[in-house]
């Protein structure tokens, strides 16, 4: 299973942190680091974009 999809499932509340670690085969501290790294990559302003609708 794709690591990013597992992390996204955790962030959406579909699985627990423990389940996330079990799927990835990682310990809690490793999963914490992965989630933080994934979040910081998504928060990078150089990769961000915005879409707006105007009626």
CHARMM-style PDB file with segment names, atoms N, HN, CA, C and O in Angstrom:
ATOM      1  N   UNK     1       0.847  -1.185   0.000  1.00  0.00      PROA
ATOM      2  CA  UNK     1       0.000   0.000   0.000  1.00  0.00      PROA
ATOM      3  C   UNK     1       0.887   1.241   0.000  1.00  0.00      PROA
ATOM      4  O   UNK     1       1.953   1.250   0.616  1.00  0.00      PROA
ATOM      5  N   UNK     2       0.445   2.283  -0.691  1.00  0.00      PROA
ATOM      6  HN  UNK     2      -0.421   2.275  -1.192  1.00  0.00      PROA
ATOM      7  CA  UNK     2       1.196   3.522  -0.806  1.00  0.00      PROA
ATOM      8  C   UNK     2       1.289   4.228   0.550  1.00  0.00      PROA
ATOM      9  O   UNK     2       0.282   4.435   1.227  1.00  0.00      PROA
ATOM     10  N   UNK     3       2.506   4.591   0.927  1.00  0.00      PROA
ATOM     11  HN  UNK     3       3.324   4.423   0.377  1.00  0.00      PROA
ATOM     12  CA  UNK     3       2.762   5.225   2.215  1.00  0.00      PROA
ATOM     13  C   UNK     3       1.956   6.517   2.368  1.00  0.00      PROA
ATOM     14  O   UNK     3       1.395   6.767   3.434  1.00  0.00      PROA
ATOM     15  N   UNK     4       1.891   7.323   1.338  1.00  0.00      PROA
ATOM     16  HN  UNK     4       2.347   7.120   0.471  1.00  0.00      PROA
ATOM     17  CA  UNK     4       1.164   8.589   1.424  1.00  0.00      PROA
ATOM     18  C   UNK     4      -0.335   8.377   1.620  1.00  0.00      PROA
ATOM     19  O   UNK     4      -0.986   9.155   2.317  1.00  0.00      PROA
ATOM     20  N   UNK     5      -0.881   7.335   1.013  1.00  0.00      PROA
ATOM     21  HN  UNK     5      -0.352   6.702   0.446  1.00  0.00      PROA
ATOM     22  CA  UNK     5      -2.301   7.045   1.176  1.00  0.00      PROA
ATOM     23  C   UNK     5      -2.602   6.614   2.609  1.00  0.00      PROA
ATOM     24  O   UNK     5      -3.638   6.977   3.166  1.00  0.00      PROA
ATOM     25  N   UNK     6      -1.700   5.844   3.200  1.00  0.00      PROA
ATOM     26  HN  UNK     6      -0.858   5.550   2.747  1.00  0.00      PROA
ATOM     27  CA  UNK     6      -1.875   5.408   4.584  1.00  0.00      PROA
ATOM     28  C   UNK     6      -1.834   6.617   5.512  1.00  0.00      PROA
ATOM     29  O   UNK     6      -2.668   6.745   6.408  1.00  0.00      PROA
ATOM     30  N   UNK     7      -0.866   7.499   5.299  1.00  0.00      PROA
ATOM     31  HN  UNK     7      -0.188   7.395   4.571  1.00  0.00      PROA
ATOM     32  CA  UNK     7      -0.741   8.702   6.129  1.00  0.00      PROA
ATOM     33  C   UNK     7      -1.976   9.585   5.961  1.00  0.00      PROA
ATOM     34  O   UNK     7      -2.488  10.130   6.939  1.00  0.00      PROA
ATOM     35  N   UNK     8      -2.447   9.725   4.743  1.00  0.00      PROA
ATOM     36  HN  UNK     8      -2.031   9.283   3.949  1.00  0.00      PROA
ATOM     37  CA  UNK     8      -3.649  10.530   4.499  1.00  0.00      PROA
ATOM     38  C   UNK     8      -4.868   9.916   5.192  1.00  0.00      PROA
ATOM     39  O   UNK     8      -5.707  10.643   5.725  1.00  0.00      PROA
ATOM     40  N   UNK     9      -4.970   8.592   5.189  1.00  0.00      PROA
ATOM     41  HN  UNK     9      -4.289   8.001   4.757  1.00  0.00      PROA
ATOM     42  CA  UNK     9      -6.074   7.920   5.886  1.00  0.00      PROA
ATOM     43  C   UNK     9      -6.009   8.220   7.381  1.00  0.00      PROA
ATOM     44  O   UNK     9      -7.045   8.424   8.013  1.00  0.00      PROA
ATOM     45  N   UNK    10      -4.815   8.249   7.948  1.00  0.00      PROA
ATOM     46  HN  UNK    10      -3.973   8.083   7.434  1.00  0.00      PROA
ATOM     47  CA  UNK    10      -4.652   8.586   9.364  1.00  0.00      PROA
ATOM     48  C   UNK    10      -5.075  10.036   9.610  1.00  0.00      PROA
ATOM     49  O   UNK    10      -5.811  10.320  10.554  1.00  0.00      PROA
ATOM     50  N   UNK    11      -4.604  10.950   8.756  1.00  0.00      PROA
ATOM     51  HN  UNK    11      -4.005  10.719   7.989  1.00  0.00      PROA
ATOM     52  CA  UNK    11      -4.909  12.371   8.938  1.00  0.00      PROA
ATOM     53  C   UNK    11      -6.405  12.651   8.812  1.00  0.00      PROA
ATOM     54  O   UNK    11      -6.910  13.588   9.431  1.00  0.00      PROA
ATOM     55  N   UNK    12      -7.115  11.856   8.025  1.00  0.00      PROA
ATOM     56  HN  UNK    12      -6.705  11.095   7.523  1.00  0.00      PROA
ATOM     57  CA  UNK    12      -8.561  12.017   7.866  1.00  0.00      PROA
ATOM     58  C   UNK    12      -9.341  11.325   8.978  1.00  0.00      PROA
ATOM     59  O   UNK    12     -10.561  11.462   9.060  1.00  0.00      PROA
ATOM     60  N   UNK    13      -8.640  10.582   9.834  1.00  0.00      PROA
ATOM     61  HN  UNK    13      -7.648  10.471   9.768  1.00  0.00      PROA
ATOM     62  CA  UNK    13      -9.298   9.917  10.949  1.00  0.00      PROA
ATOM     63  C   UNK    13      -9.892   8.565  10.603  1.00  0.00      PROA
ATOM     64  O   UNK    13     -10.692   8.019  11.363  1.00  0.00      PROA
ATOM     65  N   UNK    14      -9.503   8.026   9.455  1.00  0.00      PROA
ATOM     66  HN  UNK    14      -8.854   8.470   8.838  1.00  0.00      PROA
ATOM     67  CA  UNK    14     -10.040   6.732   9.040  1.00  0.00      PROA
ATOM     68  C   UNK    14      -9.354   5.570   9.758  1.00  0.00      PROA
ATOM     69  O   UNK    14      -9.954   4.511   9.944  1.00  0.00      PROA
ATOM     70  N   UNK    15      -8.100   5.768  10.160  1.00  0.00      PROA
ATOM     71  HN  UNK    15      -7.613   6.628  10.009  1.00  0.00      PROA
ATOM     72  CA  UNK    15      -7.361   4.752  10.912  1.00  0.00      PROA
ATOM     73  C   UNK    15      -6.629   5.442  12.060  1.00  0.00      PROA
ATOM     74  O   UNK    15      -6.398   6.651  12.027  1.00  0.00      PROA
ATOM     75  N   UNK    16      -6.269   4.658  13.072  1.00  0.00      PROA
ATOM     76  HN  UNK    16      -6.457   3.676  13.098  1.00  0.00      PROA
ATOM     77  CA  UNK    16      -5.536   5.207  14.218  1.00  0.00      PROA
ATOM     78  C   UNK    16      -4.052   5.271  13.897  1.00  0.00      PROA
ATOM     79  O   UNK    16      -3.588   4.692  12.915  1.00  0.00      PROA
ATOM     80  N   UNK    17      -3.316   5.984  14.741  1.00  0.00      PROA
ATOM     81  HN  UNK    17      -3.693   6.454  15.539  1.00  0.00      PROA
ATOM     82  CA  UNK    17      -1.867   6.071  14.578  1.00  0.00      PROA
ATOM     83  C   UNK    17      -1.232   4.685  14.694  1.00  0.00      PROA
ATOM     84  O   UNK    17      -0.285   4.363  13.976  1.00  0.00      PROA
ATOM     85  N   UNK    18      -1.762   3.875  15.602  1.00  0.00      PROA
ATOM     86  HN  UNK    18      -2.531   4.137  16.185  1.00  0.00      PROA
ATOM     87  CA  UNK    18      -1.247   2.514  15.778  1.00  0.00      PROA
ATOM     88  C   UNK    18      -1.485   1.689  14.512  1.00  0.00      PROA
ATOM     89  O   UNK    18      -0.596   0.965  14.063  1.00  0.00      PROA
ATOM     90  N   UNK    19      -2.679   1.797  13.942  1.00  0.00      PROA
ATOM     91  HN  UNK    19      -3.402   2.384  14.307  1.00  0.00      PROA
ATOM     92  CA  UNK    19      -2.978   1.067  12.699  1.00  0.00      PROA
ATOM     93  C   UNK    19      -2.090   1.555  11.559  1.00  0.00      PROA
ATOM     94  O   UNK    19      -1.619   0.765  10.740  1.00  0.00      PROA
ATOM     95  N   UNK    20      -1.873   2.842  11.521  1.00  0.00      PROA
ATOM     96  HN  UNK    20      -2.256   3.483  12.186  1.00  0.00      PROA
ATOM     97  CA  UNK    20      -0.993   3.430  10.506  1.00  0.00      PROA
ATOM     98  C   UNK    20       0.407   2.818  10.612  1.00  0.00      PROA
ATOM     99  O   UNK    20       1.002   2.430   9.607  1.00  0.00      PROA
ATOM    100  N   UNK    21       0.917   2.740  11.821  1.00  0.00      PROA
ATOM    101  HN  UNK    21       0.434   3.055  12.638  1.00  0.00      PROA
ATOM    102  CA  UNK    21       2.232   2.154  12.047  1.00  0.00      PROA
ATOM    103  C   UNK    21       2.275   0.686  11.673  1.00  0.00      PROA
ATOM    104  O   UNK    21       3.265   0.221  11.107  1.00  0.00      PROA
ATOM    105  N   UNK    22       1.226  -0.047  11.979  1.00  0.00      PROA
ATOM    106  HN  UNK    22       0.422   0.331  12.439  1.00  0.00      PROA
ATOM    107  CA  UNK    22       1.178  -1.473  11.648  1.00  0.00      PROA
ATOM    108  C   UNK    22       1.176  -1.676  10.133  1.00  0.00      PROA
ATOM    109  O   UNK    22       1.860  -2.565   9.626  1.00  0.00      PROA
ATOM    110  N   UNK    23       0.413  -0.861   9.413  1.00  0.00      PROA
ATOM    111  HN  UNK    23      -0.142  -0.139   9.826  1.00  0.00      PROA
ATOM    112  CA  UNK    23       0.353  -0.989   7.962  1.00  0.00      PROA
ATOM    113  C   UNK    23       1.711  -0.658   7.343  1.00  0.00      PROA
ATOM    114  O   UNK    23       2.163  -1.332   6.417  1.00  0.00      PROA
ATOM    115  N   UNK    24       2.360   0.394   7.869  1.00  0.00      PROA
ATOM    116  HN  UNK    24       1.993   0.941   8.621  1.00  0.00      PROA
ATOM    117  CA  UNK    24       3.643   0.812   7.327  1.00  0.00      PROA
ATOM    118  C   UNK    24       4.809  -0.024   7.854  1.00  0.00      PROA
ATOM    119  O   UNK    24       5.916   0.040   7.318  1.00  0.00      PROA
ATOM    120  N   UNK    25       4.560  -0.797   8.893  1.00  0.00      PROA
ATOM    121  HN  UNK    25       3.661  -0.849   9.328  1.00  0.00      PROA
ATOM    122  CA  UNK    25       5.637  -1.592   9.492  1.00  0.00      PROA
ATOM    123  C   UNK    25       6.639  -0.716  10.219  1.00  0.00      PROA
ATOM    124  O   UNK    25       7.845  -0.959  10.168  1.00  0.00      PROA
ATOM    125  N   UNK    26       6.129   0.312  10.900  1.00  0.00      PROA
ATOM    126  HN  UNK    26       5.150   0.509  10.941  1.00  0.00      PROA
ATOM    127  CA  UNK    26       6.991   1.264  11.583  1.00  0.00      PROA
ATOM    128  C   UNK    26       6.550   1.408  13.036  1.00  0.00      PROA
ATOM    129  O   UNK    26       5.405   1.120  13.385  1.00  0.00      PROA
ATOM    130  N   UNK    27       7.481   1.861  13.874  1.00  0.00      PROA
ATOM    131  HN  UNK    27       8.411   2.096  13.590  1.00  0.00      PROA
ATOM    132  CA  UNK    27       7.164   2.136  15.272  1.00  0.00      PROA
ATOM    133  C   UNK    27       6.515   3.506  15.382  1.00  0.00      PROA
ATOM    134  O   UNK    27       6.554   4.299  14.441  1.00  0.00      PROA
ATOM    135  N   UNK    28       5.910   3.781  16.549  1.00  0.00      PROA
ATOM    136  HN  UNK    28       5.878   3.137  17.313  1.00  0.00      PROA
ATOM    137  CA  UNK    28       5.164   5.026  16.747  1.00  0.00      PROA
ATOM    138  C   UNK    28       6.025   6.253  16.457  1.00  0.00      PROA
ATOM    139  O   UNK    28       5.562   7.177  15.788  1.00  0.00      PROA
ATOM    140  N   UNK    29       7.251   6.284  16.940  1.00  0.00      PROA
ATOM    141  HN  UNK    29       7.627   5.534  17.483  1.00  0.00      PROA
ATOM    142  CA  UNK    29       8.097   7.465  16.718  1.00  0.00      PROA
ATOM    143  C   UNK    29       8.398   7.661  15.229  1.00  0.00      PROA
ATOM    144  O   UNK    29       8.460   8.790  14.745  1.00  0.00      PROA
ATOM    145  N   UNK    30       8.584   6.554  14.513  1.00  0.00      PROA
ATOM    146  HN  UNK    30       8.534   5.636  14.907  1.00  0.00      PROA
ATOM    147  CA  UNK    30       8.828   6.650  13.076  1.00  0.00      PROA
ATOM    148  C   UNK    30       7.591   7.172  12.355  1.00  0.00      PROA
ATOM    149  O   UNK    30       7.701   7.986  11.438  1.00  0.00      PROA
ATOM    150  N   UNK    31       6.420   6.707  12.766  1.00  0.00      PROA
ATOM    151  HN  UNK    31       6.331   6.046  13.511  1.00  0.00      PROA
ATOM    152  CA  UNK    31       5.175   7.160  12.142  1.00  0.00      PROA
ATOM    153  C   UNK    31       4.963   8.638  12.434  1.00  0.00      PROA
ATOM    154  O   UNK    31       4.560   9.391  11.548  1.00  0.00      PROA
ATOM    155  N   UNK    32       5.228   9.065  13.672  1.00  0.00      PROA
ATOM    156  HN  UNK    32       5.555   8.453  14.392  1.00  0.00      PROA
ATOM    157  CA  UNK    32       5.115  10.489  14.017  1.00  0.00      PROA
ATOM    158  C   UNK    32       5.991  11.331  13.088  1.00  0.00      PROA
ATOM    159  O   UNK    32       5.556  12.367  12.585  1.00  0.00      PROA
ATOM    160  N   UNK    33       7.216  10.882  12.865  1.00  0.00      PROA
ATOM    161  HN  UNK    33       7.570  10.040  13.273  1.00  0.00      PROA
ATOM    162  CA  UNK    33       8.137  11.600  11.979  1.00  0.00      PROA
ATOM    163  C   UNK    33       7.622  11.625  10.542  1.00  0.00      PROA
ATOM    164  O   UNK    33       7.701  12.654   9.871  1.00  0.00      PROA
ATOM    165  N   UNK    34       7.096  10.499  10.069  1.00  0.00      PROA
ATOM    166  HN  UNK    34       7.031   9.663  10.614  1.00  0.00      PROA
ATOM    167  CA  UNK    34       6.559  10.440   8.707  1.00  0.00      PROA
ATOM    168  C   UNK    34       5.371  11.387   8.536  1.00  0.00      PROA
ATOM    169  O   UNK    34       5.266  12.088   7.530  1.00  0.00      PROA
ATOM    170  N   UNK    35       4.484  11.399   9.524  1.00  0.00      PROA
ATOM    171  HN  UNK    35       4.569  10.829  10.341  1.00  0.00      PROA
ATOM    172  CA  UNK    35       3.303  12.260   9.445  1.00  0.00      PROA
ATOM    173  C   UNK    35       3.725  13.725   9.447  1.00  0.00      PROA
ATOM    174  O   UNK    35       3.193  14.527   8.680  1.00  0.00      PROA
ATOM    175  N   UNK    36       4.678  14.074  10.306  1.00  0.00      PROA
ATOM    176  HN  UNK    36       5.110  13.422  10.929  1.00  0.00      PROA
ATOM    177  CA  UNK    36       5.176  15.455  10.342  1.00  0.00      PROA
ATOM    178  C   UNK    36       5.842  15.838   9.021  1.00  0.00      PROA
ATOM    179  O   UNK    36       5.615  16.933   8.507  1.00  0.00      PROA
ATOM    180  N   UNK    37       6.662  14.941   8.471  1.00  0.00      PROA
ATOM    181  HN  UNK    37       6.847  14.052   8.889  1.00  0.00      PROA
ATOM    182  CA  UNK    37       7.355  15.217   7.210  1.00  0.00      PROA
ATOM    183  C   UNK    37       6.343  15.369   6.076  1.00  0.00      PROA
ATOM    184  O   UNK    37       6.478  16.257   5.234  1.00  0.00      PROA
ATOM    185  N   UNK    38       5.330  14.503   6.057  1.00  0.00      PROA
ATOM    186  HN  UNK    38       5.221  13.782   6.741  1.00  0.00      PROA
ATOM    187  CA  UNK    38       4.298  14.571   5.028  1.00  0.00      PROA
ATOM    188  C   UNK    38       3.534  15.891   5.141  1.00  0.00      PROA
ATOM    189  O   UNK    38       3.232  16.524   4.129  1.00  0.00      PROA
ATOM    190  N   UNK    39       3.223  16.302   6.363  1.00  0.00      PROA
ATOM    191  HN  UNK    39       3.467  15.788   7.185  1.00  0.00      PROA
ATOM    192  CA  UNK    39       2.478  17.544   6.579  1.00  0.00      PROA
ATOM    193  C   UNK    39       3.314  18.753   6.164  1.00  0.00      PROA
ATOM    194  O   UNK    39       2.789  19.677   5.542  1.00  0.00      PROA
ATOM    195  N   UNK    40       4.597  18.762   6.494  1.00  0.00      PROA
ATOM    196  HN  UNK    40       5.024  18.012   6.999  1.00  0.00      PROA
ATOM    197  CA  UNK    40       5.430  19.919   6.153  1.00  0.00      PROA
ATOM    198  C   UNK    40       5.621  20.037   4.646  1.00  0.00      PROA
ATOM    199  O   UNK    40       5.720  21.146   4.123  1.00  0.00      PROA
ATOM    200  N   UNK    41       5.674  18.911   3.942  1.00  0.00      PROA
ATOM    201  HN  UNK    41       5.594  18.009   4.367  1.00  0.00      PROA
ATOM    202  CA  UNK    41       5.766  18.957   2.482  1.00  0.00      PROA
ATOM    203  C   UNK    41       4.497  19.540   1.882  1.00  0.00      PROA
ATOM    204  O   UNK    41       4.557  20.288   0.907  1.00  0.00      PROA
ATOM    205  N   UNK    42       3.342  19.198   2.463  1.00  0.00      PROA
ATOM    206  HN  UNK    42       3.294  18.590   3.255  1.00  0.00      PROA
ATOM    207  CA  UNK    42       2.064  19.698   1.948  1.00  0.00      PROA
ATOM    208  C   UNK    42       1.877  21.165   2.294  1.00  0.00      PROA
ATOM    209  O   UNK    42       1.121  21.859   1.614  1.00  0.00      PROA
ATOM    210  N   UNK    43       2.544  21.656   3.334  1.00  0.00      PROA
ATOM    211  HN  UNK    43       3.158  21.092   3.886  1.00  0.00      PROA
ATOM    212  CA  UNK    43       2.388  23.040   3.760  1.00  0.00      PROA
ATOM    213  C   UNK    43       3.371  23.969   3.069  1.00  0.00      PROA
ATOM    214  O   UNK    43       3.346  25.177   3.304  1.00  0.00      PROA
ATOM    215  N   UNK    44       4.229  23.431   2.226  1.00  0.00      PROA
ATOM    216  HN  UNK    44       4.248  22.449   2.035  1.00  0.00      PROA
ATOM    217  CA  UNK    44       5.254  24.221   1.560  1.00  0.00      PROA
ATOM    218  C   UNK    44       4.597  25.217   0.607  1.00  0.00      PROA
ATOM    219  O   UNK    44       3.910  24.806  -0.328  1.00  0.00      PROA
ATOM    220  N   UNK    45       4.797  26.540   0.830  1.00  0.00      PROA
ATOM    221  HN  UNK    45       5.356  26.873   1.589  1.00  0.00      PROA
ATOM    222  CA  UNK    45       4.125  27.534   0.002  1.00  0.00      PROA
ATOM    223  C   UNK    45       4.531  27.481  -1.474  1.00  0.00      PROA
ATOM    224  O   UNK    45       3.753  27.899  -2.332  1.00  0.00      PROA
ATOM    225  N   UNK    46       5.710  26.987  -1.784  1.00  0.00      PROA
ATOM    226  HN  UNK    46       6.341  26.648  -1.087  1.00  0.00      PROA
ATOM    227  CA  UNK    46       6.131  26.933  -3.184  1.00  0.00      PROA
ATOM    228  C   UNK    46       5.328  25.897  -3.970  1.00  0.00      PROA
ATOM    229  O   UNK    46       5.247  25.973  -5.196  1.00  0.00      PROA
ATOM    230  N   UNK    47       4.735  24.931  -3.269  1.00  0.00      PROA
ATOM    231  HN  UNK    47       4.801  24.869  -2.273  1.00  0.00      PROA
ATOM    232  CA  UNK    47       3.939  23.908  -3.936  1.00  0.00      PROA
ATOM    233  C   UNK    47       2.444  24.147  -3.798  1.00  0.00      PROA
ATOM    234  O   UNK    47       1.637  23.355  -4.285  1.00  0.00      PROA
ATOM    235  N   UNK    48       2.077  25.230  -3.141  1.00  0.00      PROA
ATOM    236  HN  UNK    48       2.733  25.874  -2.746  1.00  0.00      PROA
ATOM    237  CA  UNK    48       0.652  25.439  -2.895  1.00  0.00      PROA
ATOM    238  C   UNK    48       0.003  26.204  -4.045  1.00  0.00      PROA
ATOM    239  O   UNK    48       0.667  26.904  -4.809  1.00  0.00      PROA
ATOM    240  N   UNK    49      -1.308  26.048  -4.141  1.00  0.00      PROA
ATOM    241  HN  UNK    49      -1.848  25.479  -3.520  1.00  0.00      PROA
ATOM    242  CA  UNK    49      -2.086  26.760  -5.143  1.00  0.00      PROA
ATOM    243  C   UNK    49      -3.461  27.013  -4.586  1.00  0.00      PROA
ATOM    244  O   UNK    49      -3.878  26.376  -3.619  1.00  0.00      PROA
ATOM    245  N   UNK    50      -4.160  27.934  -5.189  1.00  0.00      PROA
ATOM    246  HN  UNK    50      -3.821  28.451  -5.975  1.00  0.00      PROA
ATOM    247  CA  UNK    50      -5.477  28.267  -4.685  1.00  0.00      PROA
ATOM    248  C   UNK    50      -6.440  28.380  -5.864  1.00  0.00      PROA
ATOM    249  O   UNK    50      -6.078  28.863  -6.937  1.00  0.00      PROA
ATOM    250  N   UNK    51      -7.655  27.930  -5.646  1.00  0.00      PROA
ATOM    251  HN  UNK    51      -7.949  27.537  -4.774  1.00  0.00      PROA
ATOM    252  CA  UNK    51      -8.672  28.041  -6.664  1.00  0.00      PROA
ATOM    253  C   UNK    51      -9.866  28.774  -6.052  1.00  0.00      PROA
ATOM    254  O   UNK    51     -10.279  28.477  -4.931  1.00  0.00      PROA
ATOM    255  N   UNK    52     -10.410  29.722  -6.792  1.00  0.00      PROA
ATOM    256  HN  UNK    52     -10.074  29.963  -7.703  1.00  0.00      PROA
ATOM    257  CA  UNK    52     -11.539  30.491  -6.288  1.00  0.00      PROA
ATOM    258  C   UNK    52     -12.643  30.518  -7.346  1.00  0.00      PROA
ATOM    259  O   UNK    52     -12.382  30.594  -8.547  1.00  0.00      PROA
ATOM    260  N   UNK    53     -13.861  30.454  -6.867  1.00  0.00      PROA
ATOM    261  HN  UNK    53     -14.073  30.393  -5.891  1.00  0.00      PROA
ATOM    262  CA  UNK    53     -15.023  30.600  -7.731  1.00  0.00      PROA
ATOM    263  C   UNK    53     -15.655  31.951  -7.458  1.00  0.00      PROA
ATOM    264  O   UNK    53     -15.799  32.364  -6.307  1.00  0.00      PROA
ATOM    265  N   UNK    54     -16.025  32.623  -8.509  1.00  0.00      PROA
ATOM    266  HN  UNK    54     -15.908  32.289  -9.444  1.00  0.00      PROA
ATOM    267  CA  UNK    54     -16.722  33.895  -8.374  1.00  0.00      PROA
ATOM    268  C   UNK    54     -18.053  33.769  -9.104  1.00  0.00      PROA
ATOM    269  O   UNK    54     -18.102  33.369 -10.268  1.00  0.00      PROA
ATOM    270  N   UNK    55     -19.095  34.104  -8.430  1.00  0.00      PROA
ATOM    271  HN  UNK    55     -19.055  34.429  -7.485  1.00  0.00      PROA
ATOM    272  CA  UNK    55     -20.431  34.021  -9.040  1.00  0.00      PROA
ATOM    273  C   UNK    55     -20.805  35.319  -9.700  1.00  0.00      PROA
ATOM    274  OT1 UNK    55     -21.892  35.434 -10.265  1.00  0.00      PROA
TER     275      UNK     55
END
